[in-house]
Amino acid sequence: MTQINQHWNLARSPAAGWPTDGDFAFNESPLPDPKEGQALVKTIYLSLDPYQWGRRRSGVETVGEVCHGRTVSQVIKTRHPTFREGDIIFNTNGWQKWGLVGQGISEFNYMHPRVIDPELAPISTAIGVLGMLGLTAYAGLYVQCQPKRGDTVVVSAASGGVGQNVVQIARLKGCRVIGIAGSDDKCAYVKQVLGADDCINRKAEHFETLLAEACPEGIDIYFENVGGAVFQAVLPLLNPSSRISLCGLISQYGHDDAASNHARWQQAGADVFAQQSVTVHGLFVGNFVDDYQEQFLEEMGAWVASGQIQYREDRWQGLEKAPVAFSAMLKGDNFGKTMVQVEEDPTVY
Ligand SMILES: NC(=O)c1ccc[n+]([C@@H]2O[C@H](COP(=O)([O-])OP(=O)(O)OC[C@H]3O[C@@H](n4cnc5c(N)ncnc54)[C@H](OP(=O)(O)O)[C@@H]3O)[C@@H](O)[C@H]2O)c1
């Protein structure tokens, strides 16, 4: 067993903009020893998510702390009441090779550690399609916007971690689905693999016109992942009584804090929202865990097992790559759900 833990710590309070080299420091420390009620776990997959930048920018994550991140891990040594040696678990180990579960509130962060059954699906799905990202899509589209057969649903960042699930759930619900993504390759994937009726490249010349042409009967549901210019193009196409799930505004995360981003977004849409009686649902996945996680895992698990829902992962190899993979994702250079494979997956032979 390696006797040294390796981890990325937040090196300074990040300035406005996107992450830079000096924001993170790669450190080593002795392996933690589990106390009664705890287990020592080894990280296998680390999830990289846009919200982590918000935590760092806003000071929720403090300088010197191991960077926060949800993980799939294996239990190596245990004094925990539930977790057995060898169990594969979902937990929040952070950007490090080793960690402890059973430490209390710091590991909760809206999603409790739980054992994963490798027989049901590849274990990496616990931080993707069958994890927080899948639940976000399910909660925002299905629970909040209540899609009806024939509705036109538009999804931004459609090939990404959340977006790819929204596209496919909407399709399974009988909707007409239009994706928006940042390259022709991504758009081809959204149409050919995820089954969207169309997908528009947000960087294309005349993007607004192309989007309008793809939505001749207007938009009934908009799943908002990005904000900015994409949102401006969606606004004039919203139908009376349309619904929006305000999931995220990634185009703004380098500029300002989340609260003012949301306020500016509401202000930019205010006239259209009033004229068209648009319902805007603010989305925070943490609010759906207690009531919907079980139902979600059952329904989504069945769709994944039957192949009705596909998923694409953007995997980086080695913990050292975490900062560069994180920056790439924030800038839109990812293709699928971004994660780092930290150790070999013991369930893959
Ligand atoms: N509300 C919640 O509880 C909750 C939970 C999870 C995630 N989220 C939000 O959901 C959104 C998607 O997260 P994810 O983890 O699935 O990430 P992701 O979609 O896998 O990756 C981010 C994507 O955002 C797009 N993007 C980046 N910069 C952009 C820009 N300037 N303009 C337009 N698009 C840009 C890129 O897609 P293209 O290049 O293809 O456009 C990029 O691939 C984020 O806004 C995130 O904060 C919210």
The ligand as a Tripos MOL2 file, in Angstrom:
@<TRIPOS>MOLECULE
LIG
   48    52     1     0     0
SMALL
NO_CHARGES

@<TRIPOS>ATOM
      1 N1        -28.4770   23.7550  -10.4320 N.am      1 LIG1
      2 C1        -27.7920   22.7130  -10.0200 C.2       1 LIG1
      3 O1        -28.0600   22.1300   -8.9690 O.2       1 LIG1
      4 C2        -26.6800   22.2290  -10.8940 C.ar      1 LIG1
      5 C3        -26.0940   20.9580  -10.7040 C.ar      1 LIG1
      6 C4        -25.0980   20.5510  -11.5870 C.ar      1 LIG1
      7 C5        -24.6880   21.3920  -12.6170 C.ar      1 LIG1
      8 N2        -25.2630   22.6200  -12.7320 N.ar      1 LIG1
      9 C6        -24.9080   23.5290  -13.8510 C.3       1 LIG1
     10 O2        -25.1630   22.8380  -15.0510 O.3       1 LIG1
     11 C7        -24.3560   23.3750  -16.0900 C.3       1 LIG1
     12 C8        -23.6470   22.2290  -16.8120 C.3       1 LIG1
     13 O3        -22.7630   21.6010  -15.8820 O.3       1 LIG1
     14 P1        -21.9840   20.2620  -16.2920 P.3       1 LIG1
     15 O4        -21.2980   19.7790  -15.0760 O.co2     1 LIG1
     16 O5        -22.8940   19.3710  -17.0040 O.co2     1 LIG1
     17 O6        -20.8730   20.8360  -17.2700 O.3       1 LIG1
     18 P2        -20.6870   20.4580  -18.8090 P.3       1 LIG1
     19 O7        -21.9320   20.8330  -19.5380 O.co2     1 LIG1
     20 O8        -20.1930   19.0760  -18.9360 O.co2     1 LIG1
     21 O9        -19.4970   21.4180  -19.2060 O.3       1 LIG1
     22 C9        -19.6890   22.7800  -19.3110 C.3       1 LIG1
     23 C10       -20.1740   23.1690  -20.7260 C.3       1 LIG1
     24 O10       -20.6110   24.5230  -20.6870 O.3       1 LIG1
     25 C11       -20.4920   25.0620  -21.9830 C.3       1 LIG1
     26 N3        -19.8590   26.3730  -21.9080 N.ar      1 LIG1
     27 C12       -18.7060   26.7070  -21.3150 C.ar      1 LIG1
     28 N4        -18.4610   28.0110  -21.4710 N.ar      1 LIG1
     29 C13       -19.4810   28.5090  -22.1920 C.ar      1 LIG1
     30 C14       -19.8020   29.8020  -22.6950 C.ar      1 LIG1
     31 N5        -19.0090   30.8630  -22.4900 N.pl3     1 LIG1
     32 N6        -20.9500   29.9520  -23.3830 N.ar      1 LIG1
     33 C15       -21.7680   28.8970  -23.5910 C.ar      1 LIG1
     34 N7        -21.5090   27.6370  -23.1620 N.ar      1 LIG1
     35 C16       -20.3770   27.4600  -22.4570 C.ar      1 LIG1
     36 C17       -19.6150   24.1200  -22.8040 C.3       1 LIG1
     37 O11       -20.4700   23.4060  -23.6950 O.3       1 LIG1
     38 P3        -20.5530   23.8040  -25.2540 P.3       1 LIG1
     39 O12       -19.1870   24.2490  -25.6580 O.co2     1 LIG1
     40 O13       -20.9490   22.5390  -25.9040 O.co2     1 LIG1
     41 O14       -21.5680   24.8720  -25.3400 O.co2     1 LIG1
     42 C18       -19.0760   23.1580  -21.7600 C.3       1 LIG1
     43 O15       -18.8380   21.8820  -22.2990 O.3       1 LIG1
     44 C19       -23.3990   24.3600  -15.4140 C.3       1 LIG1
     45 O16       -23.9040   25.6600  -15.5780 O.3       1 LIG1
     46 C20       -23.4610   23.9470  -13.9560 C.3       1 LIG1
     47 O17       -23.1460   24.9870  -13.0800 O.3       1 LIG1
     48 C21       -26.2310   23.0490  -11.8960 C.ar      1 LIG1
@<TRIPOS>BOND
     1     1     2 1
     2     2     3 2
     3     2     4 1
     4     4     5 ar
     5     4    48 ar
     6     5     6 ar
     7     6     7 ar
     8     7     8 ar
     9     8     9 1
    10     8    48 ar
    11     9    10 1
    12     9    46 1
    13    10    11 1
    14    11    12 1
    15    11    44 1
    16    12    13 1
    17    13    14 1
    18    14    15 2
    19    14    16 1
    20    14    17 1
    21    17    18 1
    22    18    19 2
    23    18    20 1
    24    18    21 1
    25    21    22 1
    26    22    23 1
    27    23    24 1
    28    23    42 1
    29    24    25 1
    30    25    26 1
    31    25    36 1
    32    26    27 ar
    33    26    35 ar
    34    27    28 ar
    35    28    29 ar
    36    29    30 ar
    37    29    35 ar
    38    30    31 1
    39    30    32 ar
    40    32    33 ar
    41    33    34 ar
    42    34    35 ar
    43    36    37 1
    44    36    42 1
    45    37    38 1
    46    38    39 2
    47    38    40 1
    48    38    41 1
    49    42    43 1
    50    44    45 1
    51    44    46 1
    52    46    47 1
@<TRIPOS>SUBSTRUCTURE
     1 LIG1         1 GROUP 0 **** ****
